[in-house]
Amino acid sequence: MVTNRLGDVLTHTTGYELVVRGTGLLDSDAPDLTRYVFTDPRAQSFFADWDEDTRFASGRLDDCASWLSRTRSTPGDAPVAA
């Protein structure tokens, strides 16, 4: 499986499709790994370390949101140091 940085599934092999069949990951016309992991209840049983991995990812998202809120500016504002 190949994804872009946002989690959109760009391509996958037929072998991968056989492995994930029934999990819901490839059910939509535009599969999205990120959306699947955080919104589909089947992901919790498919990924063995779902709790640990999503806690890590959520922490990274919180860090990113915090950074964005500190560095966000409106036109005319002086630059903010990160």
PyRosetta script that sets phi, psi and omega in degrees:
from pyrosetta import init, pose_from_sequence

init()
pose = pose_from_sequence("MVTNRLGDVLTHTTGYELVVRGTGLLDSDAPDLTRYVFTDPRAQSFFADWDEDTRFASGRLDDCASWLSRTRSTPGDAPVAA")
pose.set_psi(1, 139.1)
pose.set_omega(1, 175.1)
pose.set_phi(2, -122.1)
pose.set_psi(2, 129.2)
pose.set_omega(2, 176.7)
pose.set_phi(3, -121.1)
pose.set_psi(3, 160.8)
pose.set_omega(3, 170.6)
pose.set_phi(4, -89.2)
pose.set_psi(4, -177.6)
pose.set_omega(4, -175.5)
pose.set_phi(5, -66.5)
pose.set_psi(5, -15.0)
pose.set_omega(5, 179.3)
pose.set_phi(6, -93.2)
pose.set_psi(6, -9.8)
pose.set_omega(6, 179.6)
pose.set_phi(7, 100.6)
pose.set_psi(7, 0.4)
pose.set_omega(7, 176.0)
pose.set_phi(8, -65.0)
pose.set_psi(8, 131.0)
pose.set_omega(8, 177.7)
pose.set_phi(9, -79.0)
pose.set_psi(9, 114.5)
pose.set_omega(9, -177.1)
pose.set_phi(10, -87.2)
pose.set_psi(10, -37.7)
pose.set_omega(10, 178.7)
pose.set_phi(11, -162.2)
pose.set_psi(11, 160.3)
pose.set_omega(11, 176.9)
pose.set_phi(12, -157.2)
pose.set_psi(12, 161.8)
pose.set_omega(12, 179.5)
pose.set_phi(13, -88.6)
pose.set_psi(13, 165.0)
pose.set_omega(13, 176.1)
pose.set_phi(14, -67.0)
pose.set_psi(14, -31.8)
pose.set_omega(14, 175.9)
pose.set_phi(15, -62.2)
pose.set_psi(15, -42.9)
pose.set_omega(15, 178.0)
pose.set_phi(16, -63.5)
pose.set_psi(16, -42.1)
pose.set_omega(16, 179.1)
pose.set_phi(17, -60.0)
pose.set_psi(17, -38.9)
pose.set_omega(17, 177.8)
pose.set_phi(18, -65.1)
pose.set_psi(18, -38.8)
pose.set_omega(18, -179.1)
pose.set_phi(19, -67.4)
pose.set_psi(19, -41.1)
pose.set_omega(19, -174.7)
pose.set_phi(20, -95.3)
pose.set_psi(20, 2.1)
pose.set_omega(20, 179.5)
pose.set_phi(21, -54.8)
pose.set_psi(21, 131.6)
pose.set_omega(21, 178.8)
pose.set_phi(22, 89.2)
pose.set_psi(22, -6.2)
pose.set_omega(22, -179.5)
pose.set_phi(23, -87.1)
pose.set_psi(23, -19.7)
pose.set_omega(23, -178.1)
pose.set_phi(24, 96.9)
pose.set_psi(24, -12.8)
pose.set_omega(24, -175.8)
pose.set_phi(25, -60.4)
pose.set_psi(25, -40.8)
pose.set_omega(25, -176.5)
pose.set_phi(26, -104.7)
pose.set_psi(26, 17.7)
pose.set_omega(26, -176.1)
pose.set_phi(27, -70.2)
pose.set_psi(27, -30.2)
pose.set_omega(27, -175.5)
pose.set_phi(28, -87.5)
pose.set_psi(28, 164.7)
pose.set_omega(28, 177.7)
pose.set_phi(29, -65.1)
pose.set_psi(29, -29.9)
pose.set_omega(29, 179.1)
pose.set_phi(30, -126.9)
pose.set_psi(30, 80.3)
pose.set_omega(30, -176.7)
pose.set_phi(31, -58.9)
pose.set_psi(31, 141.8)
pose.set_omega(31, -177.6)
pose.set_phi(32, -136.8)
pose.set_psi(32, 111.0)
pose.set_omega(32, -176.6)
pose.set_phi(33, -61.8)
pose.set_psi(33, -42.5)
pose.set_omega(33, -178.6)
pose.set_phi(34, -63.0)
pose.set_psi(34, -48.6)
pose.set_omega(34, 179.3)
pose.set_phi(35, -60.9)
pose.set_psi(35, -43.2)
pose.set_omega(35, -179.7)
pose.set_phi(36, -59.8)
pose.set_psi(36, -49.4)
pose.set_omega(36, -176.3)
pose.set_phi(37, -60.8)
pose.set_psi(37, -39.9)
pose.set_omega(37, -174.6)
pose.set_phi(38, -93.6)
pose.set_psi(38, -14.4)
pose.set_omega(38, -175.2)
pose.set_phi(39, -123.6)
pose.set_psi(39, -15.5)
pose.set_omega(39, -177.5)
pose.set_phi(40, -100.4)
pose.set_psi(40, 118.6)
pose.set_omega(40, -178.5)
pose.set_phi(41, -58.8)
pose.set_psi(41, -24.5)
pose.set_omega(41, 179.3)
pose.set_phi(42, -67.0)
pose.set_psi(42, -22.8)
pose.set_omega(42, 180.0)
pose.set_phi(43, -63.7)
pose.set_psi(43, -33.1)
pose.set_omega(43, -178.8)
pose.set_phi(44, -62.9)
pose.set_psi(44, -34.2)
pose.set_omega(44, 179.0)
pose.set_phi(45, -88.9)
pose.set_psi(45, -24.2)
pose.set_omega(45, -179.4)
pose.set_phi(46, -75.1)
pose.set_psi(46, -42.9)
pose.set_omega(46, -179.5)
pose.set_phi(47, -93.6)
pose.set_psi(47, 116.6)
pose.set_omega(47, -175.4)
pose.set_phi(48, -58.1)
pose.set_psi(48, -37.8)
pose.set_omega(48, -177.5)
pose.set_phi(49, -104.8)
pose.set_psi(49, 34.3)
pose.set_omega(49, -175.0)
pose.set_phi(50, -53.5)
pose.set_psi(50, -48.9)
pose.set_omega(50, -178.2)
pose.set_phi(51, -58.0)
pose.set_psi(51, -49.0)
pose.set_omega(51, -178.2)
pose.set_phi(52, -66.2)
pose.set_psi(52, -45.4)
pose.set_omega(52, -177.9)
pose.set_phi(53, -65.2)
pose.set_psi(53, -41.1)
pose.set_omega(53, -178.7)
pose.set_phi(54, -72.7)
pose.set_psi(54, -31.9)
pose.set_omega(54, 174.3)
pose.set_phi(55, -62.6)
pose.set_psi(55, -44.1)
pose.set_omega(55, 178.1)
pose.set_phi(56, -61.8)
pose.set_psi(56, -48.3)
pose.set_omega(56, -178.5)
pose.set_phi(57, -63.8)
pose.set_psi(57, -40.4)
pose.set_omega(57, 179.1)
pose.set_phi(58, -63.5)
pose.set_psi(58, -39.6)
pose.set_omega(58, 177.2)
pose.set_phi(59, -62.9)
pose.set_psi(59, -40.7)
pose.set_omega(59, 177.7)
pose.set_phi(60, -64.9)
pose.set_psi(60, -39.5)
pose.set_omega(60, 178.2)
pose.set_phi(61, -65.4)
pose.set_psi(61, -40.5)
pose.set_omega(61, 177.1)
pose.set_phi(62, -62.1)
pose.set_psi(62, -42.4)
pose.set_omega(62, 177.4)
pose.set_phi(63, -60.4)
pose.set_psi(63, -43.5)
pose.set_omega(63, -178.9)
pose.set_phi(64, -65.4)
pose.set_psi(64, -44.9)
pose.set_omega(64, 179.2)
pose.set_phi(65, -63.3)
pose.set_psi(65, -39.9)
pose.set_omega(65, 178.3)
pose.set_phi(66, -63.2)
pose.set_psi(66, -45.3)
pose.set_omega(66, 178.7)
pose.set_phi(67, -61.2)
pose.set_psi(67, -44.7)
pose.set_omega(67, -179.7)
pose.set_phi(68, -62.6)
pose.set_psi(68, -39.6)
pose.set_omega(68, -179.3)
pose.set_phi(69, -68.8)
pose.set_psi(69, -30.0)
pose.set_omega(69, 178.6)
pose.set_phi(70, -78.1)
pose.set_psi(70, -30.0)
pose.set_omega(70, -174.6)
pose.set_phi(71, -100.9)
pose.set_psi(71, -5.7)
pose.set_omega(71, -179.5)
pose.set_phi(72, -67.2)
pose.set_psi(72, 138.3)
pose.set_omega(72, 176.8)
pose.set_phi(73, -141.9)
pose.set_psi(73, 165.2)
pose.set_omega(73, 175.9)
pose.set_phi(74, -110.0)
pose.set_psi(74, 158.3)
pose.set_omega(74, -179.2)
pose.set_phi(75, -51.9)
pose.set_psi(75, 133.9)
pose.set_omega(75, 179.4)
pose.set_phi(76, 94.6)
pose.set_psi(76, -15.1)
pose.set_omega(76, 177.7)
pose.set_phi(77, -72.7)
pose.set_psi(77, 150.6)
pose.set_omega(77, 173.5)
pose.set_phi(78, -71.4)
pose.set_psi(78, 146.6)
pose.set_omega(78, 178.1)
pose.set_phi(79, -57.5)
pose.set_psi(79, 143.1)
pose.set_omega(79, 178.8)
pose.set_phi(80, -104.8)
pose.set_psi(80, 130.1)
pose.set_omega(80, 177.8)
pose.set_phi(81, -73.9)
pose.set_psi(81, 139.4)
pose.set_omega(81, -179.7)
pose.set_phi(82, -82.0)
pose.dump_pdb("model.pdb")
